[in-house]
Amino acid sequence: MKVKAKYFREIEYVEVKDLPQEQQLLLSHYKEADYIKILIEDKVVGPCLQYSQYELWYNSLRIPKMSEEVRQQSHPVSQLLVNKL
């Protein structure tokens, strides 16, 4: 499930701790993640990802899954024609 962005001033971000457990685990192996920390009311919040980077990462996970779902649901024409003639 895709997490909604949080906003602070002009920063659109997600906190890693707010992600589902599975995403946190997968993200820990994502070497290109540029984690940031944000100072909000004298409190450091982080690690966070800018939302644009989170979306790119999330979509890179979804595309292979969606392709696999399509492959599982699609049938060769020969299978579709069996018992139809």
C-alpha positions as CSV (number, residue, x, y, z in Angstrom):
1,M,0.0,0.0,0.0
2,K,1.3,3.4,-1.0
3,V,1.7,5.8,1.9
4,K,0.5,9.4,1.7
5,A,2.9,12.2,1.8
6,K,3.5,14.5,4.8
7,Y,4.3,18.1,4.3
8,F,6.5,20.5,6.2
9,R,7.0,23.9,4.7
10,E,7.8,23.1,1.1
11,I,9.1,19.6,1.8
12,E,6.9,16.6,0.7
13,Y,8.2,13.5,2.5
14,V,7.5,10.1,4.2
15,E,8.9,8.9,7.4
16,V,10.4,5.4,7.1
17,K,8.8,4.4,10.4
18,D,5.3,5.1,8.9
19,L,5.8,2.7,6.1
20,P,4.4,-0.9,6.2
21,Q,6.9,-3.3,7.7
22,E,7.5,-5.0,4.3
23,Q,8.3,-1.7,2.7
24,Q,10.7,-0.8,5.5
25,L,12.5,-4.1,5.0
26,L,12.7,-3.7,1.2
27,L,13.8,-0.1,1.5
28,S,16.7,-1.1,3.8
29,H,18.2,-2.8,0.7
30,Y,17.7,0.1,-1.6
31,K,21.1,1.6,-2.0
32,E,20.0,4.7,-3.8
33,A,17.8,6.0,-1.0
34,D,18.8,9.5,0.0
35,Y,17.5,9.7,3.6
36,I,16.9,13.1,5.1
37,K,16.2,14.4,8.5
38,I,13.8,17.4,9.1
39,L,13.9,19.8,12.0
40,I,10.3,20.4,13.1
41,E,9.6,22.5,16.2
42,D,13.1,21.8,17.6
43,K,12.7,18.0,17.1
44,V,14.6,16.0,14.5
45,V,12.3,13.8,12.4
46,G,13.8,11.0,10.4
47,P,15.0,9.0,8.6
48,C,12.7,10.3,5.9
49,L,12.6,10.1,2.1
50,Q,11.4,12.9,-0.2
51,Y,8.1,11.8,-1.5
52,S,9.2,11.9,-5.2
53,Q,12.0,9.4,-4.4
54,Y,9.6,7.2,-2.4
55,E,7.1,7.2,-5.4
56,L,9.9,6.2,-7.8
57,W,11.0,3.4,-5.6
58,Y,7.4,2.2,-4.9
59,N,6.5,2.2,-8.6
60,S,9.6,0.2,-9.4
61,L,8.3,-2.5,-7.0
62,R,4.8,-2.4,-8.4
63,I,5.6,-2.7,-12.1
64,P,7.2,-6.2,-11.8
65,K,4.3,-7.4,-9.6
66,M,1.8,-6.0,-12.1
67,S,3.6,-7.7,-15.0
68,E,3.5,-11.0,-13.2
69,E,-0.2,-10.6,-12.4
70,V,-0.9,-9.9,-16.1
71,R,1.1,-13.0,-17.1
72,Q,-0.8,-15.2,-14.7
73,Q,-4.1,-13.9,-15.9
74,S,-3.4,-14.0,-19.6
75,H,-3.9,-17.2,-21.6
76,P,-2.5,-18.2,-25.0
77,V,-5.0,-18.1,-27.8
78,S,-5.0,-21.9,-28.1
79,Q,-6.2,-22.2,-24.5
80,L,-9.0,-19.7,-25.1
81,L,-10.2,-21.6,-28.2
82,V,-10.3,-25.0,-26.5
83,N,-13.9,-26.2,-26.0
84,K,-15.2,-23.2,-27.9
85,L,-15.5,-24.8,-31.3
